[in-house]
Each structure stands twice: as structure tokens, then as C-alpha cells.
Amino acid sequence: MFRRVRVLILASLCACAWPVLAQDLSTIQIHGFATQGILYSSTNNYLSANTSAGSLAWTDGAVSVSDTLSDKLRVGIQLHMYQLGQLGGPNVQVDWATGDYKFNDHFGFRAGKFKIPIGLFNDSQDVDAVHLWALLPQSVYPTDNRSVLLSAMGGEFYGNARLGRKTGTLVYRAYAGYRALDLNGGYVKSLDLDLEYIDSVFGLPTTLITSAPTGKVFGGDVRWQTPLKGLLIGASAFDDDVHGSAGPLAFAVGRNTATQEYAQFERGKFFVAGEVRRVPVDYSITATTPPGQVTIPNPLDWRSWYVMTSYRVTEKLQVGTYYSHFVDAGGGQNTSLSGNYSKDWTISARYDFNTYFYGKVEEHSIHGIDLGYYSDSNPNGLQPRSNVLAAKIGFSF
């Protein structure tokens, strides 16, 4: 893993060679992290890994380089490699790469591959070191689909407005762009399994997705830093679509608007937060067969929420718990069936050994099989309940 990190650092430095040559080296910031985790489940294989036997196939690492070119202009890039069960691999991904020009406190603009602001943690979930949790609530931040929502190519406006000492501050962001899905990620793997099933129904040869599905995305986020110290309230909305094909099959996720509301309160050693998200998905598959084209609709309606709380016991030890809830109510499905929901009770602890090294351990009690499970990783079927142990050692700089 550390060999990979050295490669990432070298690649980032090369990518930022021009600003390095043009500026004082003291303005350059280099940060990164590397983690190694283990996943063990009582039943079912989780997140495409062989977790029922215990799996070390959970490695993550990233490095970022940024430079302040002037008082108002900043550029940066982050490169990332990961392995999560069958997902990821040796390919280096660009998590984000932006130029950021801030006119004043009320108005700024960044362009390139920018991180999408959705809820509390979407634009920080790529930095493991800042979180207590080994796995964020999967109903809202699914680890196997991180790259789907993390970033997009395009532009973003941002700023804040101070409303007064007694009314707080508004922070706002609006963006538009497009994205290409990670061919080694969970979203594409799920699509491959859907298409494989359709192939078998029509007697077509199995064809996997080889060209990254793409789509447009736009939306915004507004958060209110209330006059009550530590209380933040906000809402996000985003609109996106996805289109792609694999041999005689084409699939499409029509344009839908998703909404997310959230709040957090932090005071001293205590933290509590919660979010609610709804994502209607107009999903369909079109098969070109000998009789002609056949379109198979598969409407989805993802409804998810979580509540979490944590407490810093000592300077080095932090503990917490959350409950994460997900149901798919699309097409009038029976949401009481285990295949249409996921409920996850989690307890977690983190210990910071020093400034650079930390460890995390948490226990998940999962009821329902609609999140995190893949049929090819569970050929003998799925049990409705499973306990999952997630532990991780991390290094950050």
C-alpha cells in the first residue's frame, strides 16, 4: 500500500508541475492517507468481498496537491486508488482536479472535476481520516458507490451571506456538469448483473459494460449556520441521468430530482446528526432481440435516513453509534420484504495513536439485503440478517 502511496505522490507532483515551477514552494500543500481494513460477516458476503471467511480486500489510498497561485486563485488535484472486494483495482483515479477563484466572501467559482455538495459528508467522504466511522451510513453514503456521487466535470458557484449576529450565516453552492461512472465501481457492477439476467431471459450472449456510462448532473446546496452555536441545518437537491449500453442491451436512468435534508449539532465532546434522502429513479433496459426492441421498465424509489451520535471520551478515543434505514418503494413494491430494505445498527470506536496513525473498529447489525450485496458474491442466496465487523488502520499526512 505504501508503495502505491509513493506512486500517487509522484504522479500528483508531476500533474502540478507548472504551478510548482511558477510559485513559491511554501504555498504548496501535500496531503494524503492510506488505509488497510478487514471485513468479517456472520452470514452473506458483503460489499463484493468474501467477508464470511474474513476479507482483507479493503485497501484505500489517496494523495492531494494544492497550490495558492494568488490571494484569490487556488488549484489542486487528488489521485486515488482502492480495492474493495471485486471493486477497484490498480487503476489510478482522479477524485477531483479544480481551479478555484474566489472573488469575495459572497461569490466564488471553481471549475474542473469538482466534488459535489450533497448533505453533510458527500464532499468529505473521500478523506477517511476526518471521520469516526469505518463505514459511513450506507443508506446515504454507500461505500461501493462512492465514485458515483463524489464528483463531476463542470463548474460550481459558491459563497456565503452573513445574516447578522442573531440570525447566523447562509452558505450556498450551485453546480452543473457531467460524469462518467467508474467501470470498476459498484454501480456498474450492479448494472452488469442486471444486464446479465436480461441476456439470459432473451437467450442473448452475455456482454459486460466496457464503455463508461455517462450522464449530466446539476443541483445545489444551502446550509444555515444558525445563531445557536454548533447547530447547522441544510438541504440539497440534485438532478441527474445515466445512459449506457452493453452489446444488444441499452439502459437508461431518466432525469430525476433527488432531495436531501440534514442537521447536525456539535458542542464540546458531543456530536449528533441526521439526514433524510429521497431518490426516485426512472430506470429501464432496452433489449434488441430477433423479434425487435423490447423495453423493460424498472422504476425505483429509494428512501433513506439515518441518525448518529458520538462522544470524544479522551483526546485520543472517540465512540459513537448510528442507525441507518433504507427502503426501495419503487413500482409499489412490498417494503416489508427483506430484498427491498436495509436496516443497520452500528457501534463504533476510533483511537488516534498519534498525529498520523489511527485505528477504527465497528460492529454492524444488518437486517435486510437491499444494500451492499451482490448475487455473484452470494451464489447460495442471502440470509435476511447478518452481523458485520469492520476494522481499519489508517495513516494520514
HELIX and SHEET records of a PDB file:
HELIX    1   1 PHE A    2  ALA A   15  1                                  14    
HELIX    2   2 ALA A   17  ALA A   22  1                                   6    
HELIX    3   3 LEU A   25  THR A   27  5                                   3    
HELIX    4   4 THR A   51  ALA A   53  5                                   3    
HELIX    5   5 ASN A  122  SER A  124  5                                   3    
HELIX    6   6 ASP A  128  VAL A  130  5                                   3    
HELIX    7   7 THR A  143  ASN A  145  5                                   3    
HELIX    8   8 ARG A  146  LEU A  150  1                                   5    
HELIX    9   9 GLY A  186  PHE A  202  1                                  17    
HELIX   10  10 GLY A  330  GLY A  332  5                                   3    
HELIX   11  11 SER A  338  ASN A  340  5                                   3    
HELIX   12  12 SER A  375  SER A  377  5                                   3    
SHEET    1   A18 GLY A 292  PRO A 297  0                                        
SHEET    2   A18 TYR A 283  THR A 289 -1                                        
SHEET    3   A18 LEU A 249  ARG A 267 -1                                        
SHEET    4   A18 LEU A 231  ALA A 246 -1                                        
SHEET    5   A18 THR A 214  GLN A 225 -1                                        
SHEET    6   A18 GLY A 168  ALA A 180 -1                                        
SHEET    7   A18 SER A 151  GLY A 164 -1                                        
SHEET    8   A18 PHE A 107  LYS A 115 -1                                        
SHEET    9   A18 LEU A  87  ASN A 104 -1                                        
SHEET   10   A18 LEU A  73  LEU A  84 -1                                        
SHEET   11   A18 TRP A  58  THR A  68 -1                                        
SHEET   12   A18 ILE A  28  SER A  41 -1                                        
SHEET   13   A18 ARG A 385  SER A 396 -1                                        
SHEET   14   A18 PHE A 357  HIS A 367 -1                                        
SHEET   15   A18 TYR A 341  ASP A 352 -1                                        
SHEET   16   A18 LEU A 317  ASP A 328 -1                                        
SHEET   17   A18 LEU A 300  ARG A 312 -1                                        
SHEET   18   A18 PHE A 270  VAL A 281 -1                                        
END                                                                             
